[in-house]
Amino acid sequence: MKKFRLLLACAVWLLTVLSCYAQNNTPKKEVKLFFENVYLHTDRQIYTPGDDLWYKAYLTNAQDGRLIGTSKNLYVELIGPANQMLFHEIIALNNGLGKGDLKMPDSIRAGNYRLRAYTNWMRNFGDNFIFEKNITVVSVKPAAASNTIAKEEVVRFFPEGGSLVAGVSSLVAVKAEASAKKGLTVKGAIFSSSGDTVANFATDTLGMGMFTLLPLAGQTYKAKYTIGRKVTTTDLPAPLSSGLALKMLKKDTTLYAVISCSEQAAAQYANQTLTLKARSYGKLTFQQTLQLKGNTAAVIIPASQLPGGICSLTLYDAQQKPNCERLIYNEHFAKINLKLNLNKSTYTTREQVVANVLLTDNKGQSLGSNFSMSAVDAGLVAPEEGNITSYLLLQSELKGDIAYAARYFDTTNVQRFKQLDLLLLTQGWRDFVWKRLADTALRIAYIPEQGLSISGKVQDKKNIALPGANITLIAAKATNGRLFSAQTDATGKYYFDNLQLYGPQSLRLNSKDAKGKALGIITLDSLNTNRPSVENYQLDNGTPVKLSPAGTAALVKQVTQAKQRSLSDTLIRLKEVQVKNNNPLVLRDRAVTSFGYKDEVLKVKPEDYRYNTLRDYIQFASTQARVDAENNRLFFMADGKQLTPRFVINNRDALFTDADPAEVTSMISNSYLDLPVSSVDQVVIKKLIAGQSLMVTPDSAADASPRERFNSKNPSAIGPVFVIYLTLKPDAFKKPEPGAIQAEVNGYYEARDFYKPMYNQTKNDTRTDSRATLHWEPNGSTVQNGRSAISYYNSDSKTTVRVVVQGITNTGVPFTAVKTYSVK
């Protein structure tokens, strides 16, 4: 692998060809360095158990904003409150666009979840381009208990350009926040070491403010402020005795960079050539040399010379050492006009709505674009804090918690530019994606994928690698062929790349020597197992949504009714029959009996193969199962205790007892829980009551009669026990066939169609319609005449509906529009 440092100062570097290896020892490939960004537009941000989450994916070139087709695979994952991986899909991207959905199981617990998306190529750059979004699940049942974080207020000060300089007036930004990353309203004053009050400041509701300070030589400064009833004093950064300062001003479409030093230091810089460089998304976009006249100089930068979005301006001294840096936001000079119009302002229930999208440039010419649209019940779902515009132009750059990010791009917010500049003075001062890349040694280890990859090994019976084996892959339902061939390398590894597999697939692989004879034992790696660490890439883009108890109950009710409505017209409801069976069951070491608890039956379907292991499936599908994230142990809660389950496999008790050591129990349990989901037909979880422990060894237990086993007089704790009954497929533990293997895998996830009632065709439909999401359209476009019309029908709810359009123009400009209307 080539190791190198990202030199952002050199644009030519971006065109350098790199030699890359994939993570699976793929052949060497020539890949040009580029950067990808991804954004997921979801129909909403708050869901309930059993709900559907719908999303549209946009993959862009991070340096020009255009849709990019460099990667065809997008990995989408749902991460639980305890940082556990709950769900993952592989989405096929077509020219940077893709769509999918997640079905929230009825068993999912209330809490804050994270929706994560990335390509294989993004992993080369750490967490800089990985997308994350907060998703909130609410339920009428109490949420899981969480650890309470101690409240700790922090107030920090950020001099413009990086440092205070004695004798130079500077702007200082303030950021006040709690440990929960919530802004604090603070008022305070700045005092010099001589005791003079030199400035006052106050922060807004998001915890940001600013003041001007002229530091004097020999003086230090402190801030004194009050939070609640607590008075705190904090030191400001110590001023430099000599140095350069950078101040940015903007008037109309022109930027002014003012460079200053103290009058005492003017002679020091008088004959030096300074350089001001502007970079946008890592590319050098502006450069000018200058010399100070006296102790100041100004550089004029036309905004049209900079692309839209965040730009960094860096001032270098004569030795090309950076002295000051400032982030600015440049409004995209390629103006677009977006109109979202409805055919009416007020509607009735079940009435048809027509939404018209019109997109033109500032000359009135139509613009092509791709977009997605959601229509949700605004009475149930609060508006989101961010959108595609705020994410691609702001959140993806700063990588921190940006509260109410959408406000900085709301054209009705007259203070948005001032607020945005204040954000960059604080949060941008400490964390900027391209600066972090410059300080990181890059190791290109992951290639841009053009399809799915299948890999594995061929070994002999002694686990010795067999190089040079000829591998044949038969994929009957692949869209780009059915028969593929490869050869194992020196380590016995084989690799098939760029496969187009959609949905559940049956694969067969054969291994033969040069004479065509079956060779060795062939194994297959699981798809999508080499994923980024959940803990390492924990981002926080947006504050979780909260609902009142009444709002939660209403949302749960409407989602439940919508689920019932989406079933077939003929719905046969059977009365629940409770079968009481108090006959005791016999485990290896004790008798257990049912006590009226209802069995939890999980029938494995092909779409469940997306779960990596049986453990992952049970954890996510069961309403009772829990997993200890630290040691990956599956357990159940009863009577305030964590209970390890027993297993019955195809009606036979597993080979361990409660008296066995933990390592034995864990080893045997994991042999089942680590199975691929495709090896299992059904999981039944029984909560039973245990009787007395039987003093028989596992070897003698099978020979003991039920009467002999129950006659044991050795007491043990009587209480609940959980037993997992597994129905495995016949080949679940089948020994590998020499030179061949059959496997069930899940390819690209195929998105479902959003349910759309057609009331003009079903006028006699009397079922209740209370959808939380009235419409979801992932395939919107303005290809012809810059126009697009989308229609749908209202539900039975008399409410306010919010229509949201998000997308990207063919020239790489993200856009967002929101419209509301009343249903009476």
N, C-alpha and C positions, 0 to 999 in steps of 0.2 A: 504494500500500500504506500502511496505517496503521502507524506505528511508535510504540510505547509501552513503558513499563517496567512489569513485573509488580508490582502493589501487593498483596502478600500480606496486608497488614493490613486490607484492605477486602473483606469477603465479597460485597458488592454487585457488585464488579468482576467476579466470576466469572460474573455473569449478563449482563454487557455484551455487546451484539451487535456483532460485528466485521464489517467489509466485507473480503472476501477475494478474492484471485485465485489461480487454480491456476497450476502451473508451465507450462502449455501455453496461456496466454492464454485461459482459459475465461471465460465471462460472469461478471460480478460476482455473488456469492452471499452471502447473509446466514448467518453461522455463529456459534453461541454457543461461547464458549471452554470447553473441557473438556480433560481429560487422560486418555490411555489407557495401560494397561500390558499387556504380553503375556508369556505364559510358555509354553514348549514342554516338555511331558513326553515324554521319549524312552524307548524300551524299555530302553536301557542307555547307557553312556557310552564304551564301548570296543568297537571293531569291527576287522574284518580286510578286506583287499581282497576284493571280490566279495560282501561282506556287505550286509544290508539294515538301514537305520536307519528306525524307525517313530516317528512323533510325533503328539501331540495338542496343539492350540493353544487357549489360553484368553485371550481379550481382555477386560480388565476396565476399569471406571472407576477410575482411580488414586486417586480421592478417597473412594470408599465401598466399593471391592472387588467390586462386583457385575459380572456379565457385562454387556457393553455392545454394542449393535448399531450404533454410529455409523459404523464402517468395515466394508466388505464385502471388502476386498482385504488379504491379508497376504502380505508378501514374505519368503520364506525362502531363505537363502543359505548356502553352505558356502565358507569362506575358508581358503586353504591356509597352511602355515607361513611362507611368504614374503610374506604379505599379498596373495596373488593371488586374484581371484574365480574359483572353480572351478565353481560350480553355483548355479542359482537357480530357484525355482518361485514361482508366484503361486497362493495358496490362497484359495478362496472361504470366507468366514466367514458362518455363519448364527447370528444372535443371540449373537455373540461366540465361537462354537465352530467349529473346523475340524480337519482331519486330513490327513496326508500321509505320504510316505516318500521316502527317498533311496536309490538303488541305488549302492553303492560299486563303481566299476569294478575289474576285476582289475588294472588298471594303477596304481591309487592307491598312493602311496608311504607308508611308515610315517612317523608324525610326529603332532604336535599340531595339530588343526584347530579352527576356530571356527564354530559354528552360530549364525547371526544371523537375527533376525526383527523386523519393524517394519511399521507402516502408513504410508501417505503422510502422514497428519496428524501422526504423531510427529515427523516431520522438522522441523516448525516449532520444536522445542524442543531442537535439537542432539542430543546423544547421551544425554540424560537418561532417555529411556524406551525406547531401543532394547535389545532383549534379545540377549544373547550367552551362549553356553555352550561350554565346552571339550569337544571330541570327540577321542578318541585312536584312531589307527589303528595297529595292530601287524602285523608281518609277520615271517616267519622269515628274510627277507632283511634285510641291514643297512639301517638307516635312513639317510636323507640326512645328509650332514655339516652341522653347524650351527656358527655362530660361538660360541665360549665367552665368556660374560660374566664379566668380572672380579668376584670376590667382594668385596663391600664392605658392612661391617656399619654399621648406623645405629641409634642409640638416641635417641629423642625423648621429651620431657616435656610433658604437657598439663594445666595447672591447671584444675580444675573451674570452669565458668562463663566461662573465657577468660583470666583474668589472676590473678596473685598480687597481693595487697594487703598492704602492710606493716601489721602488727598484727592481722591476721585469719587464723585457722587455716583452711587449705584442704587439700582432697584433690588430690593430683597423680597422674595416671596415667602409666604408662610403656609405650612400644611399642618393642621391639627386633626388628629384622628384617634379613635379608641382602638384597642387591640382587635376588635371585631371589624376593623377597617371601615368604620363609619365616621364621617366627618363631625367635628365638634365646633360649636360656635364659641369663639374665644375673643376676649378683649384684653389688650395689654399695652405696655409702654417699653421703650428701649432706653436704657440708662448707660451713660459712659462711666468709665472707672473713676472719673472725678466727681460723679454724682449728679451730672446734668441729665435732664430728660431731653432726648434728642429726636425722638419719633414716637408715634402712637400707631397701633394697628388693630384691626378687627377682622375676623374670618366670617365667611358666609356660612350657609347651612351645610355646605359640603366640606367645610373646614379649611377653605383657602382664602388668603388675603395677601396684601403687599404693602410695603412702605418704602420711602426713599431715605437713604442714609449717606452722610458724608463723613466717613471715618477719618479721624485725625491721627497723625503720627504719635506713637507712644501711648495711645489710648486703647483699651479693650471695652467690650460692650456686652451687656446682659439684657435679657428680656424678662420682664415681670408680668405675669398674667394670672387670671383667676378662672378656674373651672369649677362650677358649682360654688362651694364655699372654700375650696382649696386654693391657696396662693402658692405659685411655683415660680422659681427663678431658673433660667437656662442661659448658658453662655452662647453667644453668637460666634460664628467662625472668626478666628483672629485675623485682622487685616494684614495683608502683605505690606512690608515696608516700601517695596518698590515692585512695579509690575504693570501689566497691561490690563485694561478693562474693555469689555465689549457690550455695547447697548444696541438693541434693535428697535427701529421705529418703522411704522408703515403709514403711508398716506395714499389713498386711492389705490392705484395699481403699481405703486413704486415702494420698494423696500430701501431703507437707509440703515447701513451699518456704521455706527459711530465708535471709533477706536480712540481710547484715551489713556494717558498716564499722568502722574502727578507732575507739577511744574518742576519739582526738584529732579525728576527722572527724565525730563525732556532731552537733556544733553546726552543721556545714555542711549536713547533710541534715535537721535537726530539723523544719523547717517545709515541707519539700518533699513534694509528692504524687508517689509513685512508682507505676508501673503494671506489673503482671505479666500477660503475654499468653501463652496456649497456642495453638499452631497444629498442626493435624493434616492432612497432605497439602495444605498450602497454605491451609487454611481456618481462620479464627479460631473456636476452640471454647470458649475460656474467657478471661475478663478480669476483673481485680480491681485496684482502686487501694488504696494503703496508705501509711502513714507510719511511720517508724521510732520505736520507743519506746526511748530510749537509743541504743544502736548496733545493735539487732537488730529484726527483725519476722518473723512466720511467716504463711504463707498456706496454708490447708487446701483441697485440691482432691480431691473425690470422684472416684475412678477411673471411675465409671460415667458421668461427664460428658464423658469423652474416648473417642473411638473406639479400637478396637484398632490396634496398630502403633506406629510411631515418632511421637512428638510433640516439638515444640521449645518450650521455655519461655524467653521473653526478658524481661529486666527493663529498663524504660525510666525515665529520670530525668524531672524536671519539664519539660524541654524536648523530651520524646519522643525523646531520643537513646538508642539501645540501649547498655547498659553490660555486660550479661552474657547469655550464652545457654547453654542446657543441653539436650541431647537425652535423652529417656527412652523406655522401651518400656512400653506399657500392654497387659497381657494382655487379649484380647478379652473384654468382660464378657458377651457373648452366648455362653455356654458351649454346646458341642456334645459329644455322645457318639458316638464312632465305634468300631464293632466290625468287625473283619475275622476271620471264623471259617472254618475249613476242616472238611470233613466227617470228616477223619481227621488224625492226627498223623504217621503213617508210611504210606508207600505202596510199591507195587512198580512196576517198570518197566511202561510202557504202561497203567498203571491210570488210571481217570478221577478227576480232582480236581474238587471243587465248592467254590468260594469264595463265601461269603455276606457281603455288606456290609450293615450296619445302621446307620442314621444318625438320631439323635434329638436333641432339645434337652434342657436340664437339667430339664425337666418330664416327660420321657418321650414327648413328642409327636414324630411322625415329621417328618423334614425332607426336602424335595426337593433334589436336587443333580445335577450332571453330573460324571462322573469317568472316568478312564482307568486301566487295570490292566495291569501287565506281570508275567510270571513268567519268571525267568531262572535259569540254572545258576549258583548262587552259588559253586561251585568254580572257575568260570572268570572270573566278572565280580565285581569288588569293588563294595561299596555306594557310591553317590554321596554327595558331601559336602553337597549341597543338594537341595531339593525345592520344590514349589509354595508351601508355607507360608513357608519361609525366604526364598525369592526375593521374593514379593509384599510380605511384611511387613518385610524387612530388606535383602536385596541390591539390590533395585531402588531403595531409598532412599539407600543409602550409595555405590553405584557404585564399589567398589574390590574388591581381592582379599580375600575373607572366607574364610579357611580353615575347613573343617569347619562350614559355616553351619548344617547341620541339627542340630548339637548344642545350639544355643540354643533349639530347639523340641522337643527330645526330653524327654518328660515323665518319663522314668526318670533323667534327669540332674539330681540334686538341686542342683547348683551352677549351673544354666543361667541363672537370673536374675542372679546375681552376675557370671557371665562375660559375659552380654549387656550389662549396665551398664558393665562395663569396656571392652567393645568400643566402646560409644557414647562413652565418655569419651576414647577415643583416636581411632579412625577417624572417629567422628561429629563430633569436635571440628573437623576440618579439611575435611570434605566432606559436604554435605547437599544433596540434590537441590533442595529448594524454596528454600534460601538461594541456590543458584547461579542459579536462575531469577529471583529477585528482583534479582540483580546483572546481569542480561542484558537488553539491549534486544531485545524480541521483534519479529520480522517475520513475519507470517502470510502464507506463500507457497504452502502446500500444503493442499488441501481434503480432507475426509474422503470417500473414494471409495465409491460405491454399486455399482460395476461396473467393467469394464475400459474403457479409453479408447483410441480410435484417432485419430491426428492426422497431419497432413502439410501439404504446400504445393501450390499451383498456380502455375506460372510459365510465361512464354513461352520461346521458344528462346534468348533472350538473358538468361535467369534473372531477368527482371523480374516481380515479384509481380503476380498478377491478382486483385484484390478483386472481391467480388460474384459469384463463380462458384458455380453450383448443383452441390452434390456429392451423389451418390447412393451409398450403401453397400449392397451385397447380401451378407448373411451367411446362407447357406442353413441353417446348423445352429445359429444363435443361439436361445436358449430364450425370449427376450423379443421375438421378431419377426424378420423376415427382411429388411425393407427400411427403410432409415433415410435421412434427408436432413439436409443442413446447407448453410451458405454460408460462403465464405471472407471473412475480415476484411480490414482495410486492408493488412495485410502478406502477404496471400495464404494465410493459415493457415486450415485447417478443423479441426473438432474434433467427435468423437462420444463421448458419455459414457454411462456406466451400461449398457454392453453385457454380456450374459450369454453368454460364449463358453467352452465347456468342451472341453479337448483340442485336437488339431490342427484347424485351420479353414482353409477356402479363402474368401478375400474378394475381391470385385470392387468397384472404385470407378470412377465415371464423373463427369466434369466437363463441364458444359454452360453456355452463356450463356443469356440471357433468352429467346432464340428456340429453344432446344433443340439448338443446334449444339455439337459437340464443341469443347472449349476448353482450350488450353494443355497443359502436361505436368504430370501429377499424380504426386506422390511420397508415400510412406508412411513415417512414422517407425517404427522398431522398437519393439516393446513392451518396457517395463521397461528402458530404457537409461539413464534419468536416475536413477541409484542413488546413495545416499550414498557418500562416500569410504571406502574400507576403512581407510586409515591414521588418519583423523580419529576414527573411532568404534571404536577398538581397546580393548575392555574386557577384563577378566580375572575372570570370575566362576567361581571354583573352580579347584583345582589339578589339572593333568593327571594321569590315572591311569597307573600304571606296573605292568607285569607282569614276572615272572621269565621267562627264556628258556624254561623248561619250560612255564610257564603260557601263554606266547605260542604255542608249538608246539601245545599242546592245543587252544587256541581256534581256531587256523587249521585244524587237522584237523577239528574238529567243524563249523565253518562250511562247509568244503568238502564234507563228507559231507551236511550239510543241504541244500546247493545241489543236489547230485546227486539227493537224495531227492525234492525238489520238482519234478523233471522228470516227464514223463509215464511211465506204467508201461512202455510199450514204448520202450526207449531203444536205438537202433541205434548201435553203436560201430564206427567205421571205422578200420582201421589207418592210421596216418600214412604217406603215400607221399611220399618226398622225391624231387623231380624235379631232377636236376642238369642245368643248362644253362650251359655255359661259353662259349657264343657271345657275342661282345662286343656291347654296345649302344653306340650312337653318340650322344653329346650334341653340342652345338654346338661345343665346343672340346676335347673329349677322349673317349676310349673308356673305357667302364666294363664290368666283367664281374662276374657273380655269383660268390660264393666260399663257397657253402653256407649263407649266412645265411638264416634263414627270414623270408619276407615278413610284415609286420604288416598285416592286412586289417581295415579299419574300415568296416562297412556302416552308412550313416546310416539311422536309423529316425525316424518322426515325433516320438517323444518326445525325440529329440536336438535338436529345434528350440529347446529351452529355452536352449541355449547361444547367447550373443549373436553370436558370429562363428565362422568356421571355425577360427581360431586357438585360441579357447577350447575348442572341441570336440577338436581334435587334442591340445592340452596335457593335457586331462583323460582322454581315451580311450586315448591312446598310452602304452605302457610306456617309450618311449625319449625322446619329445619333451620339451624344457624351454623355458621362456620367461624371458628376462631381464626382471625386473619393472621395471627402470629405463628401458629403451627399448622394451619390448614386442617384443623380437626372439625369434623361434622358432629354436631351435638343437638340435643333437644332440651328444653327447659320444662321442669315440673317441680312443684313444691320448692321453688327457689333454688334448685340444683341443676347443674349441667349434667345431662345423662348421655352417655355414649350408646348408640343404638346397637342392637343385635341384628344379625342378618339370617334370613332364610332364603336359600338360593334354589330356585326350581323345586320348592317344597322340602329342601333338606337344610338342616341347621348348620350354620357355619362352624368351623372347627376352632372355636374358642369359647371360654366361659368368663363370667365376671371375676373369677379368682385369678385369671391369667395376668401376668405382668403387662404394663401399659404398652411396652414395645411389641409384645406379641399381638395384643388386640389391635394396635395401630397397623402393624404389618399386614394382618389378614384383612382388616377393614379396607385398607388402601388398595389391596389387590382387586377389590370390587369397585371402590369409588373412583379409581384411576382408569377404569374401562372407558373406551369411547362410547358415546351415547348410542351410536349405531349398533352396538352389541346388545342393547336392551330393548325388550318389547314393552314391559310394564313395571311400574314401581308402586307398591302398596305399603303405606306407612300405617302401622297399627299401634295405638296406645293401649297397653294392657296393664293388668295388675299382677305383680309377681308374688308367688307363694314362697314356701320354704325352699332354701337351697338344698340340693341333693348331693350327698357326699359320694359321688361316683366320678371316676376319672373319665376324660373324653374317650379313652380307649374302651372302657367297660360300659359307657353309657349306651352305646348302640345295642349291646347285648342285654341290657337290663329291661325287664318288662315294665310297662307303665305302672302296674301295681307296686313292683319293687321300688321304683323310683319315687313314688308318692309316699311310701311308707318310711322314708327317711325322717329321722327325728332330730336332725341337726338344724337348729333355727338360723334364720338370716333375716335381714331387714325386709319387711314386706312393704311394697310401694310400687309406683308406676315404672314401667319399662317400655321402651320403644323398640319395635321390631320392624325392620325393613324387609319386605318380601320382594325379591327380585325375580322376574321372569326373563331369563337370558336367552338369546338366540343360540341355536345348537353349536355354532362355531365361535362363540364368545371366547372360549379358552382353547380353541383348536390349535394344535401344534402346526407351525408353518409347513406348508407343502414344499418339498424341495424344488427350487427354481420357479416358483409361482406364488402369487398372492392375489386374493380378491378383497376389495375394499369398497366401503360405502363412504362417500365424501359429500360435502355440501359446497357447491360452487358459488358463483355470484348470486346474491340475494335478488330475487325477482319481486319488485314492489307490487303490492296489491293495488287494486283500483279503489278509489275513494267512493263510498256509498252515496249515490245521488238519487233521491226520490224525484219522480217526474209526475207532479200533481196534475198536469194537463192531460195525462194519460190514465191516471188512477184516481178519478174523482170520488170514488166510493171508499177510499181508504180511510178507515176510522181509527186506526192505531195511533197512539200518542206519539208525537214527534217533538222531541226536546233536545235536539243535538246541541252540544256545546260548540263544536266546529260545524258551521253550516255548509262550508264549501272549502275544498282544497284543490288548487290547480297548480301542478308543478311544471307544466309544459307551455307556459305562456310565451309568446314572442310577438315582436312588432316588425315582422319582415317586410310586409307590404304596406306602403303608405304610412308607416310608423303607427299603425292602429291595430288594436285587438279588442274584441268584444267577448266577454265571458258571462254566461248566464247560469243561474241556479235558483232554487226555491227556498223561501223562508220556512222556519219551523212553526210550531204552535205557540212558541213563547212570544209574549208581548214585551218587548225589550228594546235595547239599543244594540245595534250590530256594528262591529268595527271591521272594515275592509282594509287589508294591508297588502301592498304590492312592493316587492323587492326584486331587484335584478341588476344586470350589467349590460351596458351598450356594447356594440361591436367594436367601439374604440376604447373600451376599458374603463368607462366611467360608471361607478355604482350609483344606483338611485333607489329612492324609497318614497312611497306615497301612502297616506292614510286618509280614509274617509269613513264617516259614521252616518247612520240613518236610524230612524225610529220604525218600529213595528207595532202597530196599534190594532 
